[in-house]
Amino acid sequence: MGSLIDIVDDEEVIRDALSFLLASRGVQTRTWASGEEFLAAQPLDDMTCIIMDVRMGALSGPEVYERLRIMGSEVPVIFLTGHADVPVAVRTLKAGAFDFVEKPFNDNQIVDLALNAIAAGQVVQAQAESRRDLQARRASLSAREVEVMDLMLTGAMNKQIADNLGIAMRTVEAHRGKVLTKMGVRNALELAAINRLQEKNRI
């Protein structure tokens, strides 16, 4: 996915300056004159980062950010803020924003920050895709296969699983093979590894 940064600011001079700066580093931009205009265009699936002013017209930057979060967006947001708005920007950081930059901003600083935000956003996106993939794999298991997998994760051997579930060893072996295939792993060790990943991400 290429880099495309959305700039949301009600000052044309700021939008133009940021577009020029980012273009000089090979980053494409899309500009919006208000939070309302930006929200009306959602969903924008190609967003990689948003640079947004704290103070705008009817909707403030933090209000736009809150609505994006409700929509499920995890795109990193950098806020532009005047000195008086720093406390507001700090609150947005606690709410999950990537960072904020005080005006007047340093050219290199804001471009570097935006590039870092894009990289961080790509990591978050990859993790989300991995979670969705693991959820889909687990959902493909039958109820019996889930029972077998849960016992496999305790380290139980086939005979122990058979005794626990009251089924034949051959049936356990068949279910075990299906579990490994559906979960996309080669053995119980790999199964345990992706299970730990699931737990870490609270799937």
QUIQUIMO-V359184 format. One record per backbone hydrogen bond with DSSP energy under -1.0 kcal/mol. NH is the residue of the N-H (numbers start at 0). CO is the residue of the C=O. If there is no record, write none. Layout:
BEGIN
nh=[NH,NH]
co=[CO,CO]
END
This chain:
BEGIN
nh=[4,5,6,7,8,14,15,16,17,18,19,20,21,22,23,24,25,26,27,29,31,37,38,39,41,46,47,49,50,51,52,53,60,63,64,65,66,67,68,69,70,71,72,77,78,79,80,84,85,88,89,90,91,92,93,94,95,96,97,98,100,102,109,110,111,112,113,114,115,116,117,118,119,120,121,122,123,124,125,126,127,128,129,130,131,132,133,134,135,136,137,138,140,145,146,147,148,149,150,151,152,154,155,160,161,162,163,164,165,166,171,172,173,174,175,176,177,178,179,180,181,182,184,190,191,192,193,194,195,196,197,198,199,200,201,202]
co=[27,48,29,50,31,10,11,12,13,14,15,16,17,18,19,21,22,21,2,4,6,33,34,35,38,43,3,75,5,77,7,79,53,59,60,61,62,63,64,65,66,68,67,49,98,51,100,81,82,84,85,86,87,88,89,90,92,91,76,76,78,80,105,106,107,108,109,110,111,112,113,114,115,116,117,118,119,120,121,122,123,124,125,126,127,128,129,130,131,132,133,134,137,141,142,143,144,145,146,147,148,151,150,156,157,158,159,160,161,161,167,168,169,170,171,172,173,174,175,176,177,178,179,186,187,188,189,190,191,192,193,194,195,196,198,197]
END
